[in-house]
Amino acid sequence: MYKAIDIDRKNLTIMGVKFPDIKSLESTANAIGTNMFEGFEPSKELIQFYQDWKTDLISESDFLSKLSAIYGK
């Protein structure tokens, strides 16, 4: 079932997570929306985690390890 998420284009946030520009916000929102139709349920923590990876605050290996831990794969 589709559940709306809070997207604030004026303040450049998705579920309270700040994005650096409108292009990043919209591309992330589109990706989230597409995956929500497949059953993905986003959380603020997961969006923040993704944003940290995209802005190089965490490494790709840490990102992949954490995803594996979250999703058990």
PQR file with spaces between the fields and no chain letter, atoms N, CA, C, O and H, PARSE charges and radii, in Angstrom:
ATOM       1  N    MET     1       0.836   -1.179    0.000 -0.4000 1.5000
ATOM       2  CA   MET     1       0.000    0.000    0.000 -0.0000 2.0000
ATOM       3  C    MET     1       0.887    1.250    0.000  0.5500 1.7000
ATOM       4  O    MET     1       1.859    1.326    0.751 -0.5500 1.4000
ATOM       5  N    TYR     2       0.554    2.205   -0.827 -0.4000 1.5000
ATOM       6  CA   TYR     2       1.309    3.444   -0.936 -0.0000 2.0000
ATOM       7  C    TYR     2       0.999    4.359    0.245  0.5500 1.7000
ATOM       8  O    TYR     2      -0.163    4.570    0.592 -0.5500 1.4000
ATOM       9  H    TYR     2      -0.236    2.143   -1.437  0.4000 1.0000
ATOM      10  N    LYS     3       2.041    4.894    0.853 -0.4000 1.5000
ATOM      11  CA   LYS     3       1.905    5.825    1.971 -0.0000 2.0000
ATOM      12  C    LYS     3       2.669    7.097    1.623  0.5500 1.7000
ATOM      13  O    LYS     3       3.856    7.038    1.300 -0.5500 1.4000
ATOM      14  H    LYS     3       2.985    4.723    0.571  0.4000 1.0000
ATOM      15  N    ALA     4       2.006    8.236    1.684 -0.4000 1.5000
ATOM      16  CA   ALA     4       2.649    9.505    1.354 -0.0000 2.0000
ATOM      17  C    ALA     4       3.785    9.810    2.323  0.5500 1.7000
ATOM      18  O    ALA     4       3.703    9.493    3.510 -0.5500 1.4000
ATOM      19  H    ALA     4       1.042    8.284    1.946  0.4000 1.0000
ATOM      20  N    ILE     5       4.846   10.428    1.804 -0.4000 1.5000
ATOM      21  CA   ILE     5       5.942   10.878    2.651 -0.0000 2.0000
ATOM      22  C    ILE     5       6.034   12.391    2.562  0.5500 1.7000
ATOM      23  O    ILE     5       5.599   12.996    1.583 -0.5500 1.4000
ATOM      24  H    ILE     5       4.912   10.685    0.840  0.4000 1.0000
ATOM      25  N    ASP     6       6.604   12.992    3.592 -0.4000 1.5000
ATOM      26  CA   ASP     6       6.717   14.443    3.667 -0.0000 2.0000
ATOM      27  C    ASP     6       7.882   14.939    2.811  0.5500 1.7000
ATOM      28  O    ASP     6       9.046   14.674    3.114 -0.5500 1.4000
ATOM      29  H    ASP     6       6.958   12.501    4.388  0.4000 1.0000
ATOM      30  N    ILE     7       7.552   15.661    1.739 -0.4000 1.5000
ATOM      31  CA   ILE     7       8.560   16.272    0.877 -0.0000 2.0000
ATOM      32  C    ILE     7       8.325   17.778    0.897  0.5500 1.7000
ATOM      33  O    ILE     7       7.252   18.258    0.530 -0.5500 1.4000
ATOM      34  H    ILE     7       6.607   15.876    1.493  0.4000 1.0000
ATOM      35  N    ASP     8       9.340   18.508    1.331 -0.4000 1.5000
ATOM      36  CA   ASP     8       9.264   19.965    1.433 -0.0000 2.0000
ATOM      37  C    ASP     8      10.276   20.567    0.461  0.5500 1.7000
ATOM      38  O    ASP     8      11.459   20.696    0.776 -0.5500 1.4000
ATOM      39  H    ASP     8      10.211   18.118    1.630  0.4000 1.0000
ATOM      40  N    ARG     9       9.794   20.928   -0.718 -0.4000 1.5000
ATOM      41  CA   ARG     9      10.691   21.460   -1.749 -0.0000 2.0000
ATOM      42  C    ARG     9      11.242   22.843   -1.386  0.5500 1.7000
ATOM      43  O    ARG     9      12.351   23.196   -1.787 -0.5500 1.4000
ATOM      44  H    ARG     9       8.833   20.822   -0.974  0.4000 1.0000
ATOM      45  N    LYS    10      10.484   23.605   -0.644 -0.4000 1.5000
ATOM      46  CA   LYS    10      10.951   24.947   -0.238 -0.0000 2.0000
ATOM      47  C    LYS    10      12.174   24.846    0.678  0.5500 1.7000
ATOM      48  O    LYS    10      13.144   25.586    0.517 -0.5500 1.4000
ATOM      49  H    LYS    10       9.583   23.319   -0.318  0.4000 1.0000
ATOM      50  N    ASN    11      12.115   23.920    1.639 -0.4000 1.5000
ATOM      51  CA   ASN    11      13.214   23.759    2.585 -0.0000 2.0000
ATOM      52  C    ASN    11      14.176   22.629    2.211  0.5500 1.7000
ATOM      53  O    ASN    11      15.103   22.314    2.957 -0.5500 1.4000
ATOM      54  H    ASN    11      11.327   23.318    1.770  0.4000 1.0000
ATOM      55  N    LEU    12      13.939   22.025    1.041 -0.4000 1.5000
ATOM      56  CA   LEU    12      14.780   20.959    0.504 -0.0000 2.0000
ATOM      57  C    LEU    12      14.906   19.776    1.465  0.5500 1.7000
ATOM      58  O    LEU    12      16.014   19.321    1.750 -0.5500 1.4000
ATOM      59  H    LEU    12      13.185   22.281    0.435  0.4000 1.0000
ATOM      60  N    THR    13      13.773   19.280    1.962 -0.4000 1.5000
ATOM      61  CA   THR    13      13.805   18.137    2.872 -0.0000 2.0000
ATOM      62  C    THR    13      12.833   17.033    2.434  0.5500 1.7000
ATOM      63  O    THR    13      11.789   17.291    1.835 -0.5500 1.4000
ATOM      64  H    THR    13      12.873   19.649    1.730  0.4000 1.0000
ATOM      65  N    ILE    14      13.216   15.811    2.754 -0.4000 1.5000
ATOM      66  CA   ILE    14      12.347   14.653    2.628 -0.0000 2.0000
ATOM      67  C    ILE    14      12.314   14.015    4.014  0.5500 1.7000
ATOM      68  O    ILE    14      13.347   13.608    4.546 -0.5500 1.4000
ATOM      69  H    ILE    14      14.064   15.602    3.241  0.4000 1.0000
ATOM      70  N    MET    15      11.140   13.935    4.581 -0.4000 1.5000
ATOM      71  CA   MET    15      10.960   13.390    5.930 -0.0000 2.0000
ATOM      72  C    MET    15      11.909   14.064    6.932  0.5500 1.7000
ATOM      73  O    MET    15      12.386   13.427    7.871 -0.5500 1.4000
ATOM      74  H    MET    15      10.301   14.265    4.149  0.4000 1.0000
ATOM      75  N    GLY    16      12.173   15.353    6.719 -0.4000 1.5000
ATOM      76  CA   GLY    16      13.029   16.115    7.616 -0.0000 2.0000
ATOM      77  C    GLY    16      14.511   16.041    7.312  0.5500 1.7000
ATOM      78  O    GLY    16      15.309   16.705    7.974 -0.5500 1.4000
ATOM      79  H    GLY    16      11.785   15.870    5.956  0.4000 1.0000
ATOM      80  N    VAL    17      14.899   15.245    6.319 -0.4000 1.5000
ATOM      81  CA   VAL    17      16.308   15.112    5.945 -0.0000 2.0000
ATOM      82  C    VAL    17      16.635   16.172    4.901  0.5500 1.7000
ATOM      83  O    VAL    17      15.974   16.251    3.866 -0.5500 1.4000
ATOM      84  H    VAL    17      14.251   14.706    5.781  0.4000 1.0000
ATOM      85  N    LYS    18      17.642   16.978    5.168 -0.4000 1.5000
ATOM      86  CA   LYS    18      18.025   18.100    4.309 -0.0000 2.0000
ATOM      87  C    LYS    18      18.834   17.624    3.109  0.5500 1.7000
ATOM      88  O    LYS    18      19.708   16.767    3.234 -0.5500 1.4000
ATOM      89  H    LYS    18      18.178   16.914    6.009  0.4000 1.0000
ATOM      90  N    PHE    19      18.531   18.192    1.945 -0.4000 1.5000
ATOM      91  CA   PHE    19      19.259   17.924    0.712 -0.0000 2.0000
ATOM      92  C    PHE    19      19.958   19.203    0.254  0.5500 1.7000
ATOM      93  O    PHE    19      19.488   20.303    0.546 -0.5500 1.4000
ATOM      94  H    PHE    19      17.820   18.888    1.844  0.4000 1.0000
ATOM      95  N    PRO    20      21.079   19.065   -0.463 -0.5600 1.5000
ATOM      96  CA   PRO    20      21.862   20.248   -0.837  0.2800 2.0000
ATOM      97  C    PRO    20      21.223   21.113   -1.923  0.5500 1.7000
ATOM      98  O    PRO    20      21.489   22.312   -2.006 -0.5500 1.4000
ATOM      99  N    ASP    21      20.376   20.497   -2.758 -0.4000 1.5000
ATOM     100  CA   ASP    21      19.769   21.250   -3.854 -0.0000 2.0000
ATOM     101  C    ASP    21      18.501   20.537   -4.326  0.5500 1.7000
ATOM     102  O    ASP    21      18.247   19.387   -3.966 -0.5500 1.4000
ATOM     103  H    ASP    21      20.159   19.523   -2.691  0.4000 1.0000
ATOM     104  N    ILE    22      17.727   21.231   -5.125 -0.4000 1.5000
ATOM     105  CA   ILE    22      16.442   20.699   -5.592 -0.0000 2.0000
ATOM     106  C    ILE    22      16.631   19.474   -6.497  0.5500 1.7000
ATOM     107  O    ILE    22      15.814   18.553   -6.475 -0.5500 1.4000
ATOM     108  H    ILE    22      17.934   22.165   -5.417  0.4000 1.0000
ATOM     109  N    LYS    23      17.697   19.465   -7.283 -0.4000 1.5000
ATOM     110  CA   LYS    23      17.943   18.336   -8.180 -0.0000 2.0000
ATOM     111  C    LYS    23      18.161   17.051   -7.375  0.5500 1.7000
ATOM     112  O    LYS    23      17.599   16.009   -7.710 -0.5500 1.4000
ATOM     113  H    LYS    23      18.360   20.213   -7.301  0.4000 1.0000
ATOM     114  N    SER    24      18.969   17.121   -6.326 -0.4000 1.5000
ATOM     115  CA   SER    24      19.217   15.949   -5.461 -0.0000 2.0000
ATOM     116  C    SER    24      17.936   15.509   -4.768  0.5500 1.7000
ATOM     117  O    SER    24      17.642   14.316   -4.686 -0.5500 1.4000
ATOM     118  H    SER    24      19.426   17.968   -6.054  0.4000 1.0000
ATOM     119  N    LEU    25      17.186   16.469   -4.277 -0.4000 1.5000
ATOM     120  CA   LEU    25      15.929   16.154   -3.599 -0.0000 2.0000
ATOM     121  C    LEU    25      14.965   15.452   -4.548  0.5500 1.7000
ATOM     122  O    LEU    25      14.396   14.417   -4.201 -0.5500 1.4000
ATOM     123  H    LEU    25      17.425   17.438   -4.344  0.4000 1.0000
ATOM     124  N    GLU    26      14.781   16.001   -5.728 -0.4000 1.5000
ATOM     125  CA   GLU    26      13.817   15.424   -6.667 -0.0000 2.0000
ATOM     126  C    GLU    26      14.241   14.058   -7.184  0.5500 1.7000
ATOM     127  O    GLU    26      13.399   13.175   -7.343 -0.5500 1.4000
ATOM     128  H    GLU    26      15.244   16.841   -6.010  0.4000 1.0000
ATOM     129  N    SER    27      15.527   13.867   -7.448 -0.4000 1.5000
ATOM     130  CA   SER    27      15.955   12.552   -7.932 -0.0000 2.0000
ATOM     131  C    SER    27      15.803   11.503   -6.835  0.5500 1.7000
ATOM     132  O    SER    27      15.440   10.361   -7.117 -0.5500 1.4000
ATOM     133  H    SER    27      16.211   14.585   -7.318  0.4000 1.0000
ATOM     134  N    THR    28      16.077   11.880   -5.590 -0.4000 1.5000
ATOM     135  CA   THR    28      15.891   10.954   -4.475 -0.0000 2.0000
ATOM     136  C    THR    28      14.413   10.675   -4.251  0.5500 1.7000
ATOM     137  O    THR    28      14.024    9.526   -4.040 -0.5500 1.4000
ATOM     138  H    THR    28      16.372   12.808   -5.361  0.4000 1.0000
ATOM     139  N    ALA    29      13.593   11.704   -4.294 -0.4000 1.5000
ATOM     140  CA   ALA    29      12.144   11.521   -4.120 -0.0000 2.0000
ATOM     141  C    ALA    29      11.578   10.612   -5.205  0.5500 1.7000
ATOM     142  O    ALA    29      10.733    9.763   -4.919 -0.5500 1.4000
ATOM     143  H    ALA    29      13.909   12.637   -4.465  0.4000 1.0000
ATOM     144  N    ASN    30      12.027   10.776   -6.436 -0.4000 1.5000
ATOM     145  CA   ASN    30      11.557    9.922   -7.534 -0.0000 2.0000
ATOM     146  C    ASN    30      11.973    8.471   -7.316  0.5500 1.7000
ATOM     147  O    ASN    30      11.178    7.557   -7.533 -0.5500 1.4000
ATOM     148  H    ASN    30      12.713   11.466   -6.669  0.4000 1.0000
ATOM     149  N    ALA    31      13.209    8.257   -6.889 -0.4000 1.5000
ATOM     150  CA   ALA    31      13.693    6.894   -6.635 -0.0000 2.0000
ATOM     151  C    ALA    31      12.917    6.249   -5.487  0.5500 1.7000
ATOM     152  O    ALA    31      12.532    5.083   -5.566 -0.5500 1.4000
ATOM     153  H    ALA    31      13.855    8.999   -6.712  0.4000 1.0000
ATOM     154  N    ILE    32      12.692    7.015   -4.428 -0.4000 1.5000
ATOM     155  CA   ILE    32      11.924    6.490   -3.297 -0.0000 2.0000
ATOM     156  C    ILE    32      10.510    6.135   -3.741  0.5500 1.7000
ATOM     157  O    ILE    32      10.005    5.057   -3.426 -0.5500 1.4000
ATOM     158  H    ILE    32      13.005    7.963   -4.364  0.4000 1.0000
ATOM     159  N    GLY    33       9.877    7.042   -4.470 -0.4000 1.5000
ATOM     160  CA   GLY    33       8.510    6.806   -4.929 -0.0000 2.0000
ATOM     161  C    GLY    33       8.395    5.571   -5.797  0.5500 1.7000
ATOM     162  O    GLY    33       7.462    4.783   -5.641 -0.5500 1.4000
ATOM     163  H    GLY    33      10.287    7.918   -4.725  0.4000 1.0000
ATOM     164  N    THR    34       9.330    5.398   -6.706 -0.4000 1.5000
ATOM     165  CA   THR    34       9.330    4.224   -7.575 -0.0000 2.0000
ATOM     166  C    THR    34       9.448    2.948   -6.755  0.5500 1.7000
ATOM     167  O    THR    34       8.737    1.974   -7.004 -0.5500 1.4000
ATOM     168  H    THR    34      10.088    6.038   -6.833  0.4000 1.0000
ATOM     169  N    ASN    35      10.344    2.954   -5.781 -0.4000 1.5000
ATOM     170  CA   ASN    35      10.542    1.770   -4.950 -0.0000 2.0000
ATOM     171  C    ASN    35       9.384    1.525   -3.993  0.5500 1.7000
ATOM     172  O    ASN    35       9.148    0.385   -3.591 -0.5500 1.4000
ATOM     173  H    ASN    35      10.922    3.745   -5.578  0.4000 1.0000
ATOM     174  N    MET    36       8.663    2.567   -3.625 -0.4000 1.5000
ATOM     175  CA   MET    36       7.503    2.396   -2.756 -0.0000 2.0000
ATOM     176  C    MET    36       6.415    1.583   -3.457  0.5500 1.7000
ATOM     177  O    MET    36       5.668    0.853   -2.805 -0.5500 1.4000
ATOM     178  H    MET    36       8.855    3.492   -3.952  0.4000 1.0000
ATOM     179  N    PHE    37       6.326    1.706   -4.768 -0.4000 1.5000
ATOM     180  CA   PHE    37       5.351    0.907   -5.510 -0.0000 2.0000
ATOM     181  C    PHE    37       5.734   -0.574   -5.494  0.5500 1.7000
ATOM     182  O    PHE    37       4.897   -1.441   -5.749 -0.5500 1.4000
ATOM     183  H    PHE    37       6.933    2.299   -5.297  0.4000 1.0000
ATOM     184  N    GLU    38       7.004   -0.855   -5.192 -0.4000 1.5000
ATOM     185  CA   GLU    38       7.490   -2.231   -5.089 -0.0000 2.0000
ATOM     186  C    GLU    38       7.422   -2.748   -3.655  0.5500 1.7000
ATOM     187  O    GLU    38       7.801   -3.888   -3.388 -0.5500 1.4000
ATOM     188  H    GLU    38       7.683   -0.151   -4.985  0.4000 1.0000
ATOM     189  N    GLY    39       6.938   -1.908   -2.724 -0.4000 1.5000
ATOM     190  CA   GLY    39       6.795   -2.337   -1.345 -0.0000 2.0000
ATOM     191  C    GLY    39       7.778   -1.727   -0.359  0.5500 1.7000
ATOM     192  O    GLY    39       7.694   -1.991    0.840 -0.5500 1.4000
ATOM     193  H    GLY    39       6.630   -0.982   -2.941  0.4000 1.0000
ATOM     194  N    PHE    40       8.716   -0.910   -0.853 -0.4000 1.5000
ATOM     195  CA   PHE    40       9.689   -0.256    0.024 -0.0000 2.0000
ATOM     196  C    PHE    40       8.982    0.724    0.949  0.5500 1.7000
ATOM     197  O    PHE    40       8.117    1.484    0.514 -0.5500 1.4000
ATOM     198  H    PHE    40       8.784   -0.696   -1.827  0.4000 1.0000
ATOM     199  N    GLU    41       9.353    0.705    2.227 -0.4000 1.5000
ATOM     200  CA   GLU    41       8.801    1.628    3.212 -0.0000 2.0000
ATOM     201  C    GLU    41       9.937    2.493    3.753  0.5500 1.7000
ATOM     202  O    GLU    41      10.688    2.042    4.617 -0.5500 1.4000
ATOM     203  H    GLU    41      10.055    0.087    2.581  0.4000 1.0000
ATOM     204  N    PRO    42      10.076    3.717    3.268 -0.5600 1.5000
ATOM     205  CA   PRO    42      11.186    4.563    3.701  0.2800 2.0000
ATOM     206  C    PRO    42      11.007    5.044    5.138  0.5500 1.7000
ATOM     207  O    PRO    42       9.890    5.168    5.640 -0.5500 1.4000
ATOM     208  N    SER    43      12.129    5.308    5.774 -0.4000 1.5000
ATOM     209  CA   SER    43      12.126    5.913    7.103 -0.0000 2.0000
ATOM     210  C    SER    43      13.079    7.102    7.068  0.5500 1.7000
ATOM     211  O    SER    43      13.948    7.192    6.201 -0.5500 1.4000
ATOM     212  H    SER    43      13.036    5.208    5.366  0.4000 1.0000
ATOM     213  N    LYS    44      12.909    7.992    8.001 -0.4000 1.5000
ATOM     214  CA   LYS    44      13.805    9.153    8.084 -0.0000 2.0000
ATOM     215  C    LYS    44      15.246    8.676    8.248  0.5500 1.7000
ATOM     216  O    LYS    44      16.158    9.228    7.632 -0.5500 1.4000
ATOM     217  H    LYS    44      12.204    7.919    8.706  0.4000 1.0000
ATOM     218  N    GLU    45      15.449    7.657    9.074 -0.4000 1.5000
ATOM     219  CA   GLU    45      16.793    7.143    9.325 -0.0000 2.0000
ATOM     220  C    GLU    45      17.431    6.593    8.052  0.5500 1.7000
ATOM     221  O    GLU    45      18.613    6.824    7.795 -0.5500 1.4000
ATOM     222  H    GLU    45      14.708    7.210    9.574  0.4000 1.0000
ATOM     223  N    LEU    46      16.654    5.870    7.265 -0.4000 1.5000
ATOM     224  CA   LEU    46      17.191    5.302    6.032 -0.0000 2.0000
ATOM     225  C    LEU    46      17.493    6.393    5.005  0.5500 1.7000
ATOM     226  O    LEU    46      18.499    6.313    4.300 -0.5500 1.4000
ATOM     227  H    LEU    46      15.694    5.682    7.474  0.4000 1.0000
ATOM     228  N    ILE    47      16.643    7.397    4.915 -0.4000 1.5000
ATOM     229  CA   ILE    47      16.899    8.514    3.999 -0.0000 2.0000
ATOM     230  C    ILE    47      18.142    9.276    4.444  0.5500 1.7000
ATOM     231  O    ILE    47      18.949    9.674    3.605 -0.5500 1.4000
ATOM     232  H    ILE    47      15.826    7.461    5.488  0.4000 1.0000
ATOM     233  N    GLN    48      18.309    9.486    5.749 -0.4000 1.5000
ATOM     234  CA   GLN    48      19.502   10.167    6.260 -0.0000 2.0000
ATOM     235  C    GLN    48      20.749    9.335    5.970  0.5500 1.7000
ATOM     236  O    GLN    48      21.785    9.872    5.580 -0.5500 1.4000
ATOM     237  H    GLN    48      17.653    9.162    6.430  0.4000 1.0000
ATOM     238  N    PHE    49      20.643    8.047    6.161 -0.4000 1.5000
ATOM     239  CA   PHE    49      21.751    7.139    5.875 -0.0000 2.0000
ATOM     240  C    PHE    49      22.157    7.232    4.408  0.5500 1.7000
ATOM     241  O    PHE    49      23.345    7.326    4.100 -0.5500 1.4000
ATOM     242  H    PHE    49      19.801    7.610    6.478  0.4000 1.0000
ATOM     243  N    TYR    50      21.195    7.207    3.514 -0.4000 1.5000
ATOM     244  CA   TYR    50      21.451    7.353    2.078 -0.0000 2.0000
ATOM     245  C    TYR    50      22.108    8.704    1.774  0.5500 1.7000
ATOM     246  O    TYR    50      23.077    8.771    1.018 -0.5500 1.4000
ATOM     247  H    TYR    50      20.230    7.130    3.765  0.4000 1.0000
ATOM     248  N    GLN    51      21.584    9.759    2.357 -0.4000 1.5000
ATOM     249  CA   GLN    51      22.134   11.102    2.118 -0.0000 2.0000
ATOM     250  C    GLN    51      23.569   11.191    2.636  0.5500 1.7000
ATOM     251  O    GLN    51      24.414   11.826    2.006 -0.5500 1.4000
ATOM     252  H    GLN    51      20.797    9.705    2.972  0.4000 1.0000
ATOM     253  N    ASP    52      23.849   10.564    3.773 -0.4000 1.5000
ATOM     254  CA   ASP    52      25.223   10.556    4.304 -0.0000 2.0000
ATOM     255  C    ASP    52      26.171    9.873    3.326  0.5500 1.7000
ATOM     256  O    ASP    52      27.300   10.325    3.131 -0.5500 1.4000
ATOM     257  H    ASP    52      23.162   10.048    4.285  0.4000 1.0000
ATOM     258  N    TRP    53      25.714    8.786    2.711 -0.4000 1.5000
ATOM     259  CA   TRP    53      26.543    8.089    1.726 -0.0000 2.0000
ATOM     260  C    TRP    53      26.745    8.950    0.477  0.5500 1.7000
ATOM     261  O    TRP    53      27.862    9.053   -0.031 -0.5500 1.4000
ATOM     262  H    TRP    53      24.798    8.419    2.869  0.4000 1.0000
ATOM     263  N    LYS    54      25.670    9.567   -0.018 -0.4000 1.5000
ATOM     264  CA   LYS    54      25.767   10.387   -1.228 -0.0000 2.0000
ATOM     265  C    LYS    54      26.658   11.612   -1.027  0.5500 1.7000
ATOM     266  O    LYS    54      27.239   12.114   -1.989 -0.5500 1.4000
ATOM     267  H    LYS    54      24.763    9.484    0.395  0.4000 1.0000
ATOM     268  N    THR    55      26.773   12.092    0.198 -0.4000 1.5000
ATOM     269  CA   THR    55      27.604   13.267    0.459 -0.0000 2.0000
ATOM     270  C    THR    55      28.953   12.878    1.064  0.5500 1.7000
ATOM     271  O    THR    55      29.652   13.712    1.638 -0.5500 1.4000
ATOM     272  H    THR    55      26.301   11.684    0.979  0.4000 1.0000
ATOM     273  N    ASP    56      29.305   11.601    0.928 -0.4000 1.5000
ATOM     274  CA   ASP    56      30.606   11.067    1.358 -0.0000 2.0000
ATOM     275  C    ASP    56      30.874   11.172    2.856  0.5500 1.7000
ATOM     276  O    ASP    56      32.030   11.246    3.272 -0.5500 1.4000
ATOM     277  H    ASP    56      28.737   10.923    0.462  0.4000 1.0000
ATOM     278  N    LEU    57      29.823   11.179    3.666 -0.4000 1.5000
ATOM     279  CA   LEU    57      30.022   11.149    5.113 -0.0000 2.0000
ATOM     280  C    LEU    57      30.287    9.725    5.602  0.5500 1.7000
ATOM     281  O    LEU    57      30.863    9.528    6.672 -0.5500 1.4000
ATOM     282  H    LEU    57      28.884   11.118    3.328  0.4000 1.0000
ATOM     283  N    ILE    58      29.860    8.726    4.810 -0.4000 1.5000
ATOM     284  CA   ILE    58      30.205    7.336    5.092 -0.0000 2.0000
ATOM     285  C    ILE    58      30.689    6.698    3.795  0.5500 1.7000
ATOM     286  O    ILE    58      30.310    7.116    2.701 -0.5500 1.4000
ATOM     287  H    ILE    58      29.392    8.885    3.941  0.4000 1.0000
ATOM     288  N    SER    59      31.516    5.696    3.936 -0.4000 1.5000
ATOM     289  CA   SER    59      32.089    5.034    2.761 -0.0000 2.0000
ATOM     290  C    SER    59      31.077    4.089    2.117  0.5500 1.7000
ATOM     291  O    SER    59      30.078    3.706    2.725 -0.5500 1.4000
ATOM     292  H    SER    59      31.824    5.357    4.825  0.4000 1.0000
ATOM     293  N    GLU    60      31.362    3.731    0.888 -0.4000 1.5000
ATOM     294  CA   GLU    60      30.479    2.801    0.180 -0.0000 2.0000
ATOM     295  C    GLU    60      30.467    1.443    0.868  0.5500 1.7000
ATOM     296  O    GLU    60      29.415    0.810    0.953 -0.5500 1.4000
ATOM     297  H    GLU    60      32.174    4.042    0.394  0.4000 1.0000
ATOM     298  N    SER    61      31.610    0.982    1.358 -0.4000 1.5000
ATOM     299  CA   SER    61      31.640   -0.320    2.031 -0.0000 2.0000
ATOM     300  C    SER    61      30.826   -0.291    3.329  0.5500 1.7000
ATOM     301  O    SER    61      30.144   -1.263    3.653 -0.5500 1.4000
ATOM     302  H    SER    61      32.465    1.496    1.288  0.4000 1.0000
ATOM     303  N    ASP    62      30.894    0.823    4.072 -0.4000 1.5000
ATOM     304  CA   ASP    62      30.066    0.954    5.276 -0.0000 2.0000
ATOM     305  C    ASP    62      28.584    1.006    4.914  0.5500 1.7000
ATOM     306  O    ASP    62      27.746    0.429    5.607 -0.5500 1.4000
ATOM     307  H    ASP    62      31.447    1.613    3.808  0.4000 1.0000
ATOM     308  N    PHE    63      28.274    1.693    3.838 -0.4000 1.5000
ATOM     309  CA   PHE    63      26.895    1.790    3.358 -0.0000 2.0000
ATOM     310  C    PHE    63      26.353    0.402    3.028  0.5500 1.7000
ATOM     311  O    PHE    63      25.259    0.037    3.458 -0.5500 1.4000
ATOM     312  H    PHE    63      28.954    2.162    3.275  0.4000 1.0000
ATOM     313  N    LEU    64      27.128   -0.370    2.261 -0.4000 1.5000
ATOM     314  CA   LEU    64      26.687   -1.702    1.847 -0.0000 2.0000
ATOM     315  C    LEU    64      26.597   -2.654    3.043  0.5500 1.7000
ATOM     316  O    LEU    64      25.679   -3.471    3.116 -0.5500 1.4000
ATOM     317  H    LEU    64      28.017   -0.074    1.911  0.4000 1.0000
ATOM     318  N    SER    65      27.541   -2.550    3.976 -0.4000 1.5000
ATOM     319  CA   SER    65      27.497   -3.396    5.180 -0.0000 2.0000
ATOM     320  C    SER    65      26.252   -3.109    6.001  0.5500 1.7000
ATOM     321  O    SER    65      25.581   -4.025    6.477 -0.5500 1.4000
ATOM     322  H    SER    65      28.286   -1.886    3.916  0.4000 1.0000
ATOM     323  N    LYS    66      25.953   -1.838    6.161 -0.4000 1.5000
ATOM     324  CA   LYS    66      24.786   -1.450    6.954 -0.0000 2.0000
ATOM     325  C    LYS    66      23.508   -1.928    6.265  0.5500 1.7000
ATOM     326  O    LYS    66      22.604   -2.439    6.926 -0.5500 1.4000
ATOM     327  H    LYS    66      26.497   -1.093    5.775  0.4000 1.0000
ATOM     328  N    LEU    67      23.425   -1.763    4.938 -0.4000 1.5000
ATOM     329  CA   LEU    67      22.241   -2.244    4.219 -0.0000 2.0000
ATOM     330  C    LEU    67      22.074   -3.746    4.374  0.5500 1.7000
ATOM     331  O    LEU    67      20.963   -4.242    4.557 -0.5500 1.4000
ATOM     332  H    LEU    67      24.160   -1.348    4.401  0.4000 1.0000
ATOM     333  N    SER    68      23.183   -4.461    4.300 -0.4000 1.5000
ATOM     334  CA   SER    68      23.116   -5.916    4.483 -0.0000 2.0000
ATOM     335  C    SER    68      22.611   -6.261    5.866  0.5500 1.7000
ATOM     336  O    SER    68      21.833   -7.202    6.026 -0.5500 1.4000
ATOM     337  H    SER    68      24.086   -4.058    4.151  0.4000 1.0000
ATOM     338  N    ALA    69      23.039   -5.518    6.863 -0.4000 1.5000
ATOM     339  CA   ALA    69      22.590   -5.760    8.233 -0.0000 2.0000
ATOM     340  C    ALA    69      21.111   -5.449    8.382  0.5500 1.7000
ATOM     341  O    ALA    69      20.384   -6.183    9.051 -0.5500 1.4000
ATOM     342  H    ALA    69      23.670   -4.754    6.734  0.4000 1.0000
ATOM     343  N    ILE    70      20.660   -4.362    7.760 -0.4000 1.5000
ATOM     344  CA   ILE    70      19.255   -3.955    7.849 -0.0000 2.0000
ATOM     345  C    ILE    70      18.342   -4.972    7.165  0.5500 1.7000
ATOM     346  O    ILE    70      17.307   -5.360    7.709 -0.5500 1.4000
ATOM     347  H    ILE    70      21.251   -3.766    7.217  0.4000 1.0000
ATOM     348  N    TYR    71      18.734   -5.389    5.986 -0.4000 1.5000
ATOM     349  CA   TYR    71      17.863   -6.244    5.181 -0.0000 2.0000
ATOM     350  C    TYR    71      18.219   -7.724    5.259  0.5500 1.7000
ATOM     351  O    TYR    71      17.572   -8.551    4.616 -0.5500 1.4000
ATOM     352  H    TYR    71      19.574   -5.073    5.545  0.4000 1.0000
ATOM     353  N    GLY    72      19.242   -8.064    6.041 -0.4000 1.5000
ATOM     354  CA   GLY    72      19.584   -9.464    6.273 -0.0000 2.0000
ATOM     355  C    GLY    72      20.041  -10.231    5.059  0.5500 1.7000
ATOM     356  O    GLY    72      19.788  -11.430    4.938 -0.5500 1.4000
ATOM     357  H    GLY    72      19.767   -7.392    6.563  0.4000 1.0000
ATOM     358  N    LYS    73      20.718   -9.537    4.156 -0.4000 1.5000
ATOM     359  CA   LYS    73      21.191  -10.224    2.941 -0.0000 2.0000
ATOM     360  C    LYS    73      22.691  -10.176    2.878  0.5500 1.7000
ATOM     361  O    LYS    73      23.287  -10.696    1.935 -0.5500 1.4000
ATOM     362  H    LYS    73      20.923   -8.563    4.255  0.4000 1.0000
